[in-house]
Amino acid sequence: MAAQPAERSFDVIVVGAGIMGSCAAHAAASRGARVLLLEQFDLLHQRGSSHGESRTIRATYPQPHYPPMVRLSRRLWDDAQRDSGYAVLTPTPHLDLGPRDDPAFVASVANGGATVLAPAAADAPRPAWAEAFRVPDGWAAASSELGGVMKATKAVAMFQALAAKLGAVVRDRAEVVDVARQGEGTTTIVVKTATGEEFHGAKCIITVGAWTSKLVKSVTGADLPVQPLHTLICYWKVKPGHERELTTEAGFPTFASYGVPYIYSTPSMEYPGLIKIAMHGGPPCDPDGRDWAIGPGEDGLVEPVARWIDEVMPGHVETAGGPVVRQACMYSMTPDEDFVIDFLGGEEFGRDVVVGAGFSGHGFKMGPAVGRILAEMALDGESGTAAEAGVELRHFGIRRFDGNPTGNARSY
């Protein structure tokens, strides 16, 4: 399926073909660069963080540096869909719920330009789908127009196809084990695979998700605090008579619930009669030694969701018997849950190797923007697109963890 590169020298070598790497390869190829995209497993595999049926997009974030990136990405999603000729993103409204005095909820509503809905008892207009939620006392709900569901695996395939159409070489089953300068004083980066192949590039972009810490440690000896987490995607049965109400066709929103636990959801779409409702987070894991069993040890990722459903959506979603479908996934978590978008740096690499990592369970929606930024950093040494869109990259620097293991961590 993947092309075999006849040449071994490229302008940009992208290591890791998940959503970020695929978007970066497409962005670099669109600039006319000779691009090689390498994936350690099969293309579109299910061992990382970019597979599956759905991801959400929203601009409601407590941190003000994310909404500009989301809005930039939303435009780039549209551009890619236009160029590919098919859709991977279904627009929906978005709903945020949370305690009225929760600082993260309040900041998210403000930063995302959401509108607080009138209480159910008030004599004021409300969207029909609002009746599916029993908002707890002391809580509020706010809706925003920028929401949607992305078909994850289909989206990754779209960007890979677009990159290949522009001349990029896409190669799978090519595990990268080393990235190094060819020799002192040279401008060539040598990328070596587990099978002994070598590729030469003027620039390199590393986007290997849950394997980032391992690769960076191997290449530089430095510890980059990106911790893989095991997480669980849960699909629950919609109660009889409400199946259509919770679909994208009926205008049902993506939603997020603030507090502990943080809950997120997409409308009923990929599995008719089921709705995805899951919690953010999970226990640490080793991406090369995961326990794929779905068993009682994952109750910590299921029971809190069931309790939330019973409190907030008891009339529409069934929790008896647990979720109908459970799917394992991984996060690549930084201590502050902010991304890492930076040059690898040091005397050996300087500004010739760029790292995109630590997307912490909320980065997929911003893949096209991150990919464009990574490509510009590699090719130009800076990102003009980020500056024009108001995206402040200073929040994503590697050095933020120097002497400060929690980075940008804040309490809301």
KOLVOTI-704216 format. One line per field, with one value per residue (C-alpha): residue number from 1; chain; x, y, z. Coordinates in Angstrom, 3 decimals. Each point is the difference from the previous one (the first is absolute). Example, Ala and Ser with C-alpha at 12.3 -4.5 7.8 and 13.67 -1.06 7.14 Angstrom:
BEGIN
nr: [1;2]
kette: [A;A]
u: [12.300;1.370]
v: [-4.500;3.440]
w: [7.800;-0.660]
***
This chain:
BEGIN
nr: [1;2;3;4;5;6;7;8;9;10;11;12;13;14;15;16;17;18;19;20;21;22;23;24;25;26;27;28;29;30;31;32;33;34;35;36;37;38;39;40;41;42;43;44;45;46;47;48;49;50;51;52;53;54;55;56;57;58;59;60;61;62;63;64;65;66;67;68;69;70;71;72;73;74;75;76;77;78;79;80;81;82;83;84;85;86;87;88;89;90;91;92;93;94;95;96;97;98;99;100;101;102;103;104;105;106;107;108;109;110;111;112;113;114;115;116;117;118;119;120;121;122;123;124;125;126;127;128;129;130;131;132;133;134;135;136;137;138;139;140;141;142;143;144;145;146;147;148;149;150;151;152;153;154;155;156;157;158;159;160;161;162;163;164;165;166;167;168;169;170;171;172;173;174;175;176;177;178;179;180;181;182;183;184;185;186;187;188;189;190;191;192;193;194;195;196;197;198;199;200;201;202;203;204;205;206;207;208;209;210;211;212;213;214;215;216;217;218;219;220;221;222;223;224;225;226;227;228;229;230;231;232;233;234;235;236;237;238;239;240;241;242;243;244;245;246;247;248;249;250;251;252;253;254;255;256;257;258;259;260;261;262;263;264;265;266;267;268;269;270;271;272;273;274;275;276;277;278;279;280;281;282;283;284;285;286;287;288;289;290;291;292;293;294;295;296;297;298;299;300;301;302;303;304;305;306;307;308;309;310;311;312;313;314;315;316;317;318;319;320;321;322;323;324;325;326;327;328;329;330;331;332;333;334;335;336;337;338;339;340;341;342;343;344;345;346;347;348;349;350;351;352;353;354;355;356;357;358;359;360;361;362;363;364;365;366;367;368;369;370;371;372;373;374;375;376;377;378;379;380;381;382;383;384;385;386;387;388;389;390;391;392;393;394;395;396;397;398;399;400;401;402;403;404;405;406;407;408;409;410;411;412]
kette: [A;A;A;A;A;A;A;A;A;A;A;A;A;A;A;A;A;A;A;A;A;A;A;A;A;A;A;A;A;A;A;A;A;A;A;A;A;A;A;A;A;A;A;A;A;A;A;A;A;A;A;A;A;A;A;A;A;A;A;A;A;A;A;A;A;A;A;A;A;A;A;A;A;A;A;A;A;A;A;A;A;A;A;A;A;A;A;A;A;A;A;A;A;A;A;A;A;A;A;A;A;A;A;A;A;A;A;A;A;A;A;A;A;A;A;A;A;A;A;A;A;A;A;A;A;A;A;A;A;A;A;A;A;A;A;A;A;A;A;A;A;A;A;A;A;A;A;A;A;A;A;A;A;A;A;A;A;A;A;A;A;A;A;A;A;A;A;A;A;A;A;A;A;A;A;A;A;A;A;A;A;A;A;A;A;A;A;A;A;A;A;A;A;A;A;A;A;A;A;A;A;A;A;A;A;A;A;A;A;A;A;A;A;A;A;A;A;A;A;A;A;A;A;A;A;A;A;A;A;A;A;A;A;A;A;A;A;A;A;A;A;A;A;A;A;A;A;A;A;A;A;A;A;A;A;A;A;A;A;A;A;A;A;A;A;A;A;A;A;A;A;A;A;A;A;A;A;A;A;A;A;A;A;A;A;A;A;A;A;A;A;A;A;A;A;A;A;A;A;A;A;A;A;A;A;A;A;A;A;A;A;A;A;A;A;A;A;A;A;A;A;A;A;A;A;A;A;A;A;A;A;A;A;A;A;A;A;A;A;A;A;A;A;A;A;A;A;A;A;A;A;A;A;A;A;A;A;A;A;A;A;A;A;A;A;A;A;A;A;A;A;A;A;A;A;A;A;A;A;A;A;A;A;A;A;A;A;A;A;A;A;A;A;A;A;A;A;A;A;A;A;A;A;A;A;A;A;A;A;A;A;A]
u: [0.000;2.727;2.438;3.619;2.272;2.395;1.982;1.447;0.314;-2.864;-0.634;-2.119;-0.290;-3.070;0.224;-3.431;-3.092;-2.813;-2.139;2.781;2.647;-2.389;-1.095;3.624;0.961;-2.908;0.864;3.677;-0.855;-2.417;3.014;1.758;2.360;1.192;-1.585;0.379;-2.617;1.034;-2.289;1.280;-3.156;-2.470;-1.639;-3.252;0.853;-1.860;2.959;0.307;-2.262;-1.206;-2.337;-3.694;-3.347;-0.345;1.658;-1.555;0.825;-0.766;1.400;-1.027;3.255;0.941;3.431;-0.262;2.822;-2.062;-3.075;2.095;1.614;-3.383;-1.421;3.043;-0.318;-3.698;0.820;2.723;-2.376;-2.295;2.881;1.084;-3.534;-0.371;3.271;-0.810;-3.574;-1.566;-0.930;1.537;-1.558;-3.696;-0.858;-2.132;-0.710;2.132;-1.216;2.012;-1.400;1.462;-0.375;-0.797;2.969;2.485;2.870;0.850;-3.616;-0.367;3.254;-0.929;-3.348;1.659;2.944;-2.172;-2.743;-2.674;-3.522;-1.419;-3.358;-3.049;-0.973;-2.612;-2.557;0.482;-2.401;2.691;0.923;2.160;1.209;-2.047;3.043;0.441;-2.835;2.284;2.035;-1.062;2.370;0.858;-0.792;2.696;1.101;-0.343;0.033;1.424;-0.223;2.286;-0.158;3.514;-0.425;0.239;0.951;3.061;0.391;3.459;1.452;-1.610;1.527;3.510;-0.420;-1.176;3.120;2.276;-1.704;0.254;3.684;0.672;-1.888;2.399;3.002;0.710;1.348;-2.001;1.679;-1.304;1.578;3.053;0.796;2.432;2.655;2.349;0.086;3.444;2.076;2.005;3.227;1.339;-0.571;-2.413;-3.574;-1.321;-2.184;0.276;-3.057;0.648;-2.568;-0.030;0.779;3.163;-1.331;1.260;-1.740;1.525;-1.926;0.692;-2.651;-1.839;-3.355;-0.637;-3.662;0.034;-2.684;0.277;3.516;1.366;1.755;1.695;1.265;1.126;1.780;1.752;1.020;0.978;0.155;-2.526;-3.176;-3.032;-2.979;-2.560;-1.750;-2.132;-3.340;-2.415;-3.490;-3.334;-2.624;-3.483;-3.176;-3.273;-3.464;-2.482;-3.335;-2.821;-1.880;2.923;2.314;-0.491;0.022;3.667;1.270;1.892;-2.940;-2.212;2.541;1.160;3.230;3.385;0.335;2.411;-0.683;2.407;0.954;1.214;-0.152;0.204;-2.496;-0.168;-2.325;-0.835;-3.558;-1.310;1.588;2.362;-2.060;-3.768;-1.764;3.227;1.609;3.635;0.405;3.396;2.248;3.266;3.137;1.124;2.894;3.613;1.025;2.926;-0.909;2.145;-1.468;-3.694;-2.578;-2.648;-2.461;-3.258;-0.748;-0.960;3.166;-1.565;-2.959;1.728;-0.602;-3.577;-1.750;0.519;-1.521;-2.996;-0.592;0.185;-2.506;-2.387;0.134;-0.043;-1.576;-2.081;-2.959;1.985;2.970;0.021;2.777;-1.243;2.496;2.644;1.171;-0.887;3.321;3.373;3.033;3.512;1.994;2.995;0.713;3.471;-0.234;2.210;-0.075;-1.912;-2.015;1.446;1.588;3.700;0.712;3.649;3.420;1.887;2.890;3.420;3.330;-0.717;-3.456;-0.553;-3.046;0.226;-2.107;-3.488;-2.100;-3.796;-1.166;-1.995;-3.381;-1.555;-3.287;-1.211;2.255;-1.614;-2.345;3.021;1.941;-0.103;1.172;2.725;1.154;0.207;1.925;2.457;0.639;0.646;2.315;1.982;0.146;0.177;1.279;-3.226;-3.749;-1.512;-3.409;0.050;0.876;-2.709;-2.649;0.948;1.308;2.606;2.571;1.861;-2.446;1.225;3.779;2.036;2.013;-3.081;0.728;3.576;0.032;-3.788;-1.359;-3.622;0.602;-3.023;-2.207;-2.635;-2.928;-3.398]
v: [0.000;2.485;1.197;-1.159;3.059;-0.236;2.932;0.353;3.797;2.351;3.567;-1.129;-3.384;-0.400;-2.790;-1.253;-0.148;0.687;3.091;2.465;-1.584;-0.509;3.645;1.158;-2.077;1.455;3.550;-0.419;-1.657;2.832;2.319;-2.032;-1.736;-3.534;-1.852;-3.477;-1.127;-3.040;-2.145;-2.765;-2.134;-0.514;3.170;0.769;-2.413;-0.074;-0.030;3.733;3.020;0.894;-2.882;-0.526;1.267;3.422;3.017;3.291;3.565;2.927;3.445;0.120;-0.261;1.437;0.844;2.977;-1.252;-2.867;1.655;1.792;-3.323;-1.733;2.685;-0.169;-3.770;0.172;1.999;-2.471;-2.944;1.650;0.557;-3.651;-1.286;2.227;-1.280;-3.645;0.172;-1.656;0.857;-1.218;2.638;0.239;3.408;0.025;2.398;-0.395;0.023;0.598;-0.823;0.625;1.594;3.679;0.975;-2.464;2.227;-2.329;-0.068;3.783;0.608;-2.490;1.671;3.413;-1.038;-2.016;2.608;-2.407;1.080;-1.073;-1.733;1.033;-2.484;-2.585;1.678;3.413;1.334;0.461;-1.666;-3.104;-2.472;-3.196;-2.134;1.822;-2.105;-3.051;1.486;0.295;2.751;-0.441;2.719;2.639;-0.895;1.842;-1.023;2.047;-0.646;1.055;-0.359;-1.343;-3.702;-3.106;-3.633;-1.100;-3.516;-0.627;-2.815;1.378;3.409;-1.416;-1.871;3.212;1.947;-2.881;-0.198;3.762;-0.070;-2.852;1.816;2.908;-2.303;-1.072;-3.531;-1.885;-3.055;-2.295;-2.828;2.228;0.393;2.852;-0.795;2.949;3.586;1.583;2.656;-1.616;1.521;3.040;3.128;-1.625;1.000;-3.518;-1.914;-3.785;-2.060;-3.700;-2.789;-3.260;-1.900;2.006;2.361;3.571;3.088;3.455;3.188;3.686;0.152;-2.501;0.131;-2.462;-0.825;-3.454;0.507;-2.374;-1.018;3.565;-0.294;-3.241;1.355;3.369;-1.730;-2.338;2.822;2.741;-1.587;2.573;-0.819;1.563;-0.324;-1.541;-2.828;-2.505;-0.728;-2.858;1.358;-1.496;1.054;-1.072;-0.252;-0.210;-1.089;2.753;-0.701;-1.113;2.850;2.445;-1.453;2.705;2.860;-0.584;-0.121;2.533;0.034;1.284;2.701;-1.573;1.601;-1.218;0.764;0.276;-0.018;1.771;-1.146;-3.388;-2.009;1.979;-1.632;0.378;-1.316;-0.126;-0.428;-3.397;-0.484;-2.898;-2.661;0.572;-0.116;0.572;3.221;0.553;1.373;-0.381;1.560;1.831;-1.692;-3.430;-1.887;0.140;-2.655;-1.144;0.272;-3.068;-2.095;0.746;-2.366;-0.109;-1.876;1.791;-1.063;1.038;2.045;2.641;0.621;3.212;1.278;-1.284;0.398;3.790;0.372;-2.150;2.128;3.170;-1.382;-1.026;3.523;2.084;-2.120;-2.624;0.171;-0.474;-2.302;-3.471;-0.935;-3.409;-2.594;2.599;1.274;-2.101;0.677;0.667;1.039;0.452;3.074;1.983;3.552;1.560;2.197;2.874;1.126;3.172;-1.569;2.601;-1.108;-0.171;1.824;0.985;-0.521;-2.916;2.417;-0.599;0.257;-3.019;0.838;3.729;0.947;-2.903;-2.488;0.941;-1.919;-0.096;-2.020;-0.164;0.712;-1.201;-1.365;3.242;0.610;-1.862;2.872;2.264;-2.427;2.085;3.118;-1.864;-1.653;3.343;1.535;-2.912;0.111;3.748;-0.315;-2.673;1.811;3.629;-0.143;1.614;-0.166;2.972;-1.660;-0.230;3.680;1.049;-2.107;1.254;-3.387;0.583;-2.782;1.058;-2.111;-3.168;0.230;-2.943;2.226;0.798;-3.149;1.021;0.302;-0.033;-3.540;1.176;2.413;2.225;-1.864;2.231;-0.469;1.341]
w: [0.000;0.974;-2.618;0.025;-0.260;-2.949;1.398;3.471;0.273;0.814;1.044;2.953;1.678;2.207;2.575;1.090;-2.229;2.417;-0.426;0.862;-2.200;-2.900;0.195;0.230;-3.038;-1.967;1.040;-0.945;-3.328;-0.791;0.185;-2.700;2.412;-0.629;2.916;1.487;2.535;2.077;2.166;2.272;-0.310;-2.836;-1.249;1.826;2.807;3.335;2.377;0.593;0.463;-3.511;-0.814;0.556;-1.136;1.575;1.573;1.024;-0.931;2.295;0.728;3.664;1.957;3.384;-1.438;-2.381;-2.250;-1.456;-1.600;-2.674;-0.933;-0.140;-2.277;-2.268;-0.109;-0.822;-3.136;-0.946;0.467;-2.534;-2.427;0.217;-0.496;-3.053;-1.460;0.714;-1.266;3.035;3.574;3.243;2.286;0.806;1.538;3.149;2.827;3.122;3.599;3.170;3.422;3.432;3.411;-0.402;2.160;-1.510;-1.261;-2.905;-1.164;0.316;-1.912;-2.728;-0.601;-0.207;-2.189;-2.379;-0.365;1.249;0.956;3.342;-0.456;1.962;2.755;-0.898;2.264;-1.598;-2.614;-2.648;-3.315;0.273;-2.648;-0.086;0.834;3.319;1.426;-0.075;2.862;3.628;1.066;3.715;2.518;0.025;-3.519;-3.296;-3.659;-2.866;-3.733;-2.827;-3.756;-0.533;0.651;-2.070;-0.376;-1.967;-1.392;1.422;-2.102;-3.146;0.742;0.386;-3.295;-1.656;0.956;-1.006;-3.383;-0.493;0.921;-2.416;-2.761;0.491;-0.366;3.577;0.467;2.636;1.509;2.750;2.011;0.374;3.693;0.580;2.590;-0.406;-1.190;-0.214;-1.704;-2.813;1.211;1.775;-2.026;-2.467;-0.678;-0.544;2.455;-0.237;0.946;0.614;0.170;1.923;-3.212;-0.636;-2.649;0.007;-1.343;-0.254;0.541;0.279;2.730;2.180;1.791;2.837;0.666;1.566;2.657;2.955;-1.144;0.211;3.350;-1.024;-3.316;1.381;2.891;-2.433;-2.332;2.467;3.446;1.186;1.895;-1.660;2.374;-2.343;1.865;-1.941;1.651;-0.622;-0.548;-0.949;-2.517;1.079;-2.066;1.936;-1.104;-0.712;1.684;-2.335;-1.628;0.239;-2.617;-2.621;2.526;0.810;-3.601;-2.067;-2.434;2.810;0.854;3.265;1.260;0.972;3.698;2.912;3.727;2.340;3.466;1.208;-2.133;-3.208;-2.386;-3.777;-2.693;-3.678;-1.337;-1.020;-3.394;-0.625;1.788;-0.447;3.332;1.967;1.212;0.916;3.520;1.672;2.611;-0.534;1.318;1.089;1.595;-1.254;-2.518;-2.105;-3.701;-0.718;2.812;0.180;1.447;-2.697;2.203;0.698;3.548;3.518;0.389;-2.226;2.292;1.020;-3.522;-0.179;3.349;0.261;-3.466;0.951;3.099;-2.085;-2.519;2.775;1.388;-3.178;-2.781;1.838;-2.375;-3.184;0.618;1.570;2.447;1.205;-1.174;-0.729;-3.384;-3.033;-1.738;1.648;-2.017;1.364;-0.989;1.234;1.036;-0.085;3.072;1.084;3.656;-0.937;-2.869;-2.383;-3.256;-0.828;-3.273;-0.100;-1.487;1.508;0.412;1.453;-1.776;-2.197;-1.331;0.455;-2.075;-2.436;2.002;1.180;2.523;0.234;2.993;3.223;-1.515;3.239;-1.286;-1.582;-2.990;-2.899;-0.851;-0.447;-2.202;-3.203;1.861;1.884;-3.221;-1.804;2.917;0.225;-3.751;0.051;2.991;-1.830;-3.345;1.153;3.570;1.184;-0.630;-1.767;0.043;3.799;0.306;-2.455;1.783;3.462;1.142;2.716;-0.307;3.155;2.004;-1.720;0.486;1.247;2.337;2.094;1.993;0.888;3.782;-0.072;-0.403;-0.145;-2.891;-0.633;2.484;1.535;2.311;-1.017]
***
